[in-house]
């Protein structure tokens, strides 16, 4: 499940860079079946 780590890293970067991006990432995760 390497892609899981990639997703977590992407979310972390989004949160660190911009709250709006983090919201988008959360919404995308909500649409994606994990």
Buried (B, 14 or more C-beta within 10 A) or exposed (E): EEEEEEBEEBBEEBBEEEEEBBEEBEEEEEEEEE
